[in-house]
Amino acid sequence: MHEIRIAEDLSAIVERAAAEAGLTRVDRVNVCFGEFVQVVPSVFETAFREAVRETPAANARLDIEIMPAELRCLTCGTVFNPDGESYVCGACGSEEIAVVHGKELFIKSIEGD
């Protein structure tokens, strides 16, 4: 359950950013996870609620965006989205691929007063 650790780290970042911005209350936190991070949104939401319980973000709305995975074939350069469990280039059949998107984990924005 890496969601707990991510939620704890996110809570610390949000709390620090709120303090730096002079916010006494955080109303919304918008986060983005790449598909390969494999975060279960409902589990992350629960972990986040616990992590921010006694912080300015205690009642903040949490918006989670999952960014679809995108791969690039290292043989022919085709950029594609993986099809289920297959990571083979549909254009040339190569298995030599690189991840373009899908490993991201970042805070898009923090809103508050």
PLY file of the C-alpha trace (Angstrom):
ply
format ascii 1.0
element vertex 113
property float x
property float y
property float z
element edge 112
property int vertex1
property int vertex2
end_header
0.00 0.00 0.00
2.24 2.76 -1.24
-0.79 5.07 -1.14
-0.16 5.70 2.57
3.40 6.87 2.03
2.41 9.02 -0.95
-0.43 10.57 1.10
1.94 11.35 3.99
4.43 12.99 1.64
1.65 14.90 -0.12
0.30 16.12 3.22
3.71 17.48 4.20
4.10 19.25 0.85
0.60 20.75 1.05
1.15 21.92 4.62
4.49 23.52 3.71
3.07 25.18 0.57
0.08 26.51 2.53
2.37 28.01 5.17
4.61 29.60 2.51
1.55 31.08 0.78
0.04 32.30 4.06
-3.02 30.06 3.73
-4.90 29.26 6.93
-7.19 26.81 5.15
-6.69 24.58 2.11
-9.93 24.08 0.18
-8.78 21.90 -2.69
-5.80 19.79 -3.68
-5.49 18.65 -7.29
-3.09 15.77 -7.91
-2.07 13.79 -10.97
-0.86 10.20 -11.03
0.47 8.39 -14.06
-1.24 5.10 -14.85
1.91 3.11 -14.01
2.03 4.54 -10.47
-0.92 2.22 -9.85
-2.63 4.28 -7.17
-6.10 3.12 -6.18
-8.02 6.41 -5.89
-10.36 5.27 -3.09
-7.45 3.92 -1.02
-5.44 7.08 -1.66
-8.41 9.25 -0.65
-8.67 7.39 2.68
-4.93 7.66 3.29
-4.97 11.36 2.39
-7.85 12.06 4.80
-5.88 10.49 7.63
-2.63 12.25 6.69
-4.21 15.74 6.63
-6.51 15.21 9.64
-4.87 17.87 11.84
-3.60 20.22 9.13
-5.06 23.22 7.27
-6.10 20.72 4.56
-8.29 18.66 6.89
-11.48 19.50 4.97
-9.93 19.99 1.54
-11.50 18.49 -1.54
-9.12 16.05 -3.22
-9.27 15.82 -7.00
-7.32 12.93 -8.54
-6.46 12.75 -12.21
-5.01 9.55 -13.68
-2.77 10.26 -16.67
-2.91 7.49 -19.28
0.31 5.69 -20.09
2.05 6.61 -23.33
4.95 4.66 -24.78
7.46 5.32 -27.58
8.92 2.59 -29.73
12.71 2.80 -29.68
12.90 1.04 -33.05
10.55 3.09 -35.24
9.67 6.07 -33.00
5.91 5.44 -32.93
4.20 6.88 -29.84
1.29 4.76 -28.60
-0.89 3.90 -25.63
-0.42 0.37 -24.31
-3.23 -2.01 -25.13
-4.10 -3.81 -21.91
-1.08 -5.85 -20.86
0.70 -5.56 -24.23
3.71 -3.29 -24.51
4.53 -4.15 -28.13
4.64 -1.52 -30.83
1.62 -1.91 -33.10
3.50 -0.36 -36.02
6.62 -2.55 -36.16
6.13 -5.23 -33.48
9.18 -4.19 -31.45
9.27 -4.76 -27.71
11.95 -2.08 -27.29
9.92 0.74 -25.78
10.35 3.74 -23.49
7.78 5.28 -21.17
6.81 8.80 -22.28
3.99 9.29 -19.77
2.62 7.13 -17.00
5.10 7.45 -14.13
4.12 10.99 -13.14
3.12 11.89 -9.62
2.64 15.58 -8.95
0.47 18.23 -7.36
-1.29 20.26 -10.05
-2.57 22.93 -7.67
-3.42 23.82 -4.10
-6.29 26.21 -3.44
-7.28 27.93 -0.20
-7.63 31.08 1.87
0 1
1 2
2 3
3 4
4 5
5 6
6 7
7 8
8 9
9 10
10 11
11 12
12 13
13 14
14 15
15 16
16 17
17 18
18 19
19 20
20 21
21 22
22 23
23 24
24 25
25 26
26 27
27 28
28 29
29 30
30 31
31 32
32 33
33 34
34 35
35 36
36 37
37 38
38 39
39 40
40 41
41 42
42 43
43 44
44 45
45 46
46 47
47 48
48 49
49 50
50 51
51 52
52 53
53 54
54 55
55 56
56 57
57 58
58 59
59 60
60 61
61 62
62 63
63 64
64 65
65 66
66 67
67 68
68 69
69 70
70 71
71 72
72 73
73 74
74 75
75 76
76 77
77 78
78 79
79 80
80 81
81 82
82 83
83 84
84 85
85 86
86 87
87 88
88 89
89 90
90 91
91 92
92 93
93 94
94 95
95 96
96 97
97 98
98 99
99 100
100 101
101 102
102 103
103 104
104 105
105 106
106 107
107 108
108 109
109 110
110 111
111 112
